[in-house]
């Protein structure tokens, strides 16, 4: 629901449209990661290991 609200606000905004769209994109990305972790907990562990070792994210 938050994403929908941000998208509607962005569609009517004149000045901070890019910021609203960035916020919506971040929220979608977080939801995507939560779903991936719920489906496959190994996903979160493998990304954390790559970050600790300095590998590509």
OpenMM code with the backbone's topology and positions (N, CA, C; nanometers):
from openmm import Vec3, app, unit

residues = "UNK UNK UNK UNK UNK UNK UNK UNK UNK UNK UNK UNK UNK UNK UNK UNK UNK UNK UNK UNK UNK UNK UNK UNK UNK UNK UNK UNK UNK UNK UNK UNK UNK UNK UNK UNK UNK UNK UNK UNK UNK UNK UNK UNK UNK UNK UNK UNK UNK UNK UNK UNK UNK UNK UNK UNK UNK".split()
positions = [
    Vec3(0.0817, -0.1193, 0.0000),
    Vec3(0.0000, 0.0000, 0.0000),
    Vec3(0.0860, 0.1257, 0.0000),
    Vec3(0.1985, 0.1220, 0.0718),
    Vec3(0.2879, 0.2380, 0.0738),
    Vec3(0.3421, 0.2682, -0.0648),
    Vec3(0.3750, 0.1630, -0.1390),
    Vec3(0.4289, 0.1825, -0.2739),
    Vec3(0.3249, 0.2493, -0.3626),
    Vec3(0.2022, 0.2019, -0.3545),
    Vec3(0.0956, 0.2617, -0.4344),
    Vec3(0.0781, 0.4090, -0.3997),
    Vec3(0.0813, 0.4402, -0.2711),
    Vec3(0.0677, 0.5797, -0.2276),
    Vec3(0.1813, 0.6657, -0.2836),
    Vec3(0.3038, 0.6143, -0.2773),
    Vec3(0.4174, 0.6894, -0.3311),
    Vec3(0.4047, 0.7103, -0.4813),
    Vec3(0.3586, 0.6088, -0.5525),
    Vec3(0.3433, 0.6212, -0.6974),
    Vec3(0.2354, 0.7226, -0.7342),
    Vec3(0.1266, 0.7230, -0.6590),
    Vec3(0.0206, 0.8212, -0.6856),
    Vec3(0.0711, 0.9617, -0.6561),
    Vec3(0.1414, 0.9779, -0.5432),
    Vec3(0.1975, 1.1099, -0.5103),
    Vec3(0.2949, 1.1549, -0.6180),
    Vec3(0.3778, 1.0632, -0.6672),
    Vec3(0.4755, 1.0986, -0.7705),
    Vec3(0.4063, 1.1400, -0.8994),
    Vec3(0.2950, 1.0763, -0.9302),
    Vec3(0.2253, 1.1105, -1.0550),
    Vec3(0.1694, 1.2526, -1.0526),
    Vec3(0.1394, 1.3040, -0.9327),
    Vec3(0.0868, 1.4401, -0.9204),
    Vec3(0.1926, 1.5422, -0.8809),
    Vec3(0.3084, 1.4979, -0.8411),
    Vec3(0.4127, 1.5890, -0.7928),
    Vec3(0.4752, 1.6659, -0.9082),
    Vec3(0.5164, 1.7852, -0.8770),
    Vec3(0.5849, 1.8667, -0.9777),
    Vec3(0.7336, 1.8799, -0.9461),
    Vec3(0.7683, 1.8779, -0.8174),
    Vec3(0.9066, 1.9060, -0.7810),
    Vec3(0.9845, 1.7860, -0.7302),
    Vec3(0.9287, 1.7042, -0.6446),
    Vec3(1.0067, 1.5967, -0.5844),
    Vec3(0.9678, 1.4584, -0.6393),
    Vec3(0.9321, 1.4531, -0.7657),
    Vec3(0.8890, 1.3296, -0.8289),
    Vec3(0.9986, 1.2220, -0.8228),
    Vec3(1.1212, 1.2601, -0.8518),
    Vec3(1.2317, 1.1629, -0.8520),
    Vec3(1.2527, 1.1040, -0.7134),
    Vec3(1.2408, 1.1850, -0.6099),
    Vec3(1.2581, 1.1355, -0.4731),
    Vec3(1.1476, 1.0369, -0.4355),
    Vec3(1.0250, 1.0673, -0.4730),
    Vec3(0.9134, 0.9766, -0.4439),
    Vec3(0.9303, 0.8438, -0.5179),
    Vec3(0.9738, 0.8513, -0.6419),
    Vec3(0.9953, 0.7286, -0.7196),
    Vec3(1.1111, 0.6473, -0.6625),
    Vec3(1.2142, 0.7151, -0.6129),
    Vec3(1.3266, 0.6454, -0.5490),
    Vec3(1.2788, 0.5724, -0.4242),
    Vec3(1.1960, 0.6387, -0.3445),
    Vec3(1.1415, 0.5759, -0.2238),
    Vec3(1.0570, 0.4531, -0.2588),
    Vec3(0.9753, 0.4652, -0.3622),
    Vec3(0.8927, 0.3518, -0.4051),
    Vec3(0.9813, 0.2375, -0.4510),
    Vec3(1.0858, 0.2695, -0.5255),
    Vec3(1.1773, 0.1673, -0.5739),
    Vec3(1.2477, 0.0968, -0.4577),
    Vec3(1.2906, 0.1710, -0.3576),
    Vec3(1.3548, 0.1115, -0.2398),
    Vec3(1.2586, 0.0182, -0.1666),
    Vec3(1.1333, 0.0595, -0.1558),
    Vec3(1.0341, -0.0232, -0.0874),
    Vec3(1.0089, -0.1527, -0.1641),
    Vec3(1.0026, -0.1440, -0.2953),
    Vec3(0.9843, -0.2631, -0.3790),
    Vec3(1.1040, -0.3551, -0.3647),
    Vec3(1.2232, -0.2980, -0.3641),
    Vec3(1.3447, -0.3782, -0.3512),
    Vec3(1.3500, -0.4490, -0.2156),
    Vec3(1.3127, -0.3803, -0.1087),
    Vec3(1.3109, -0.4429, 0.0235),
    Vec3(1.2097, -0.5570, 0.0285),
    Vec3(1.0931, -0.5365, -0.0283),
    Vec3(0.9914, -0.6413, -0.0326),
    Vec3(1.0414, -0.7613, -0.1112),
    Vec3(1.1089, -0.7347, -0.2216),
    Vec3(1.1646, -0.8418, -0.3045),
    Vec3(1.2641, -0.9255, -0.2249),
    Vec3(1.3501, -0.8598, -0.1475),
    Vec3(1.4485, -0.9325, -0.0665),
    Vec3(1.3817, -1.0117, 0.0454),
    Vec3(1.2796, -0.9554, 0.1068),
    Vec3(1.2080, -1.0270, 0.2127),
    Vec3(1.1444, -1.1542, 0.1572),
    Vec3(1.0836, -1.1441, 0.0400),
    Vec3(1.0222, -1.2615, -0.0216),
    Vec3(1.1284, -1.3647, -0.0569),
    Vec3(1.2410, -1.3188, -0.1109),
    Vec3(1.3491, -1.4124, -0.1453),
    Vec3(1.4037, -1.4820, -0.0216),
    Vec3(1.4219, -1.4079, 0.0870),
    Vec3(1.4746, -1.4686, 0.2095),
    Vec3(1.3745, -1.5660, 0.2709),
    Vec3(1.2456, -1.5341, 0.2606),
    Vec3(1.1441, -1.6245, 0.3138),
    Vec3(1.1404, -1.7544, 0.2336),
    Vec3(1.1640, -1.7420, 0.1043),
    Vec3(1.1609, -1.8595, 0.0169),
    Vec3(1.2904, -1.9394, 0.0279),
    Vec3(1.4033, -1.8699, 0.0361),
    Vec3(1.5340, -1.9358, 0.0372),
    Vec3(1.6283, -1.8633, 0.1323),
    Vec3(1.6352, -1.9055, 0.2588),
    Vec3(1.7226, -1.8378, 0.3562),
    Vec3(1.8689, -1.8352, 0.3127),
    Vec3(1.9114, -1.9252, 0.2285),
    Vec3(2.0502, -1.9289, 0.1804),
    Vec3(2.0839, -1.8031, 0.1000),
    Vec3(1.9847, -1.7416, 0.0386),
    Vec3(2.0055, -1.6195, -0.0402),
    Vec3(2.0691, -1.5107, 0.0447),
    Vec3(2.0165, -1.4878, 0.1631),
    Vec3(2.0691, -1.3832, 0.2508),
    Vec3(2.2094, -1.4174, 0.2974),
    Vec3(2.2330, -1.5428, 0.3307),
    Vec3(2.3652, -1.5821, 0.3788),
    Vec3(2.4711, -1.5669, 0.2706),
    Vec3(2.4396, -1.6062, 0.1481),
    Vec3(2.5399, -1.5982, 0.0420),
    Vec3(2.5736, -1.4540, 0.0090),
    Vec3(2.4756, -1.3647, 0.0115),
    Vec3(2.5027, -1.2228, -0.0147),
    Vec3(2.5871, -1.1649, 0.0981),
    Vec3(2.5578, -1.1990, 0.2228),
    Vec3(2.6338, -1.1477, 0.3359),
    Vec3(2.7782, -1.1917, 0.3276),
    Vec3(2.8028, -1.3146, 0.2873),
    Vec3(2.9399, -1.3646, 0.2753),
    Vec3(3.0135, -1.2885, 0.1664),
    Vec3(2.9495, -1.2625, 0.0520),
    Vec3(3.0143, -1.1880, -0.0568),
    Vec3(3.0506, -1.0475, -0.0131),
    Vec3(2.9610, -0.9819, 0.0634),
    Vec3(2.9878, -0.8459, 0.1105),
    Vec3(3.1051, -0.8462, 0.2073),
    Vec3(3.1095, -0.9424, 0.2988),
    Vec3(3.2191, -0.9495, 0.3959),
    Vec3(3.3518, -0.9735, 0.3258),
    Vec3(3.3526, -1.0513, 0.2196),
    Vec3(3.4768, -1.0817, 0.1486),
    Vec3(3.5132, -0.9743, 0.0472),
    Vec3(3.4249, -0.8778, 0.0275),
    Vec3(3.4545, -0.7701, -0.0667),
    Vec3(3.4212, -0.8041, -0.2099),
    Vec3(3.3438, -0.9088, -0.2309),
    Vec3(3.3050, -0.9491, -0.3663),
    Vec3(3.1923, -0.8655, -0.4192),
    Vec3(3.1535, -0.8902, -0.5444),
    Vec3(3.0426, -0.8140, -0.6034),
    Vec3(2.9130, -0.8446, -0.5318),
    Vec3(2.8285, -0.7450, -0.5256),
    Vec3(2.7013, -0.7618, -0.4550),
    Vec3(2.5972, -0.8045, -0.5500),
] * unit.nanometer
topology = app.Topology()
chain = topology.addChain("A")
for resn in residues:
    res = topology.addResidue(resn, chain)
    for name in ("N", "CA", "C"):
        topology.addAtom(name, app.Element.getBySymbol(name[0]), res)
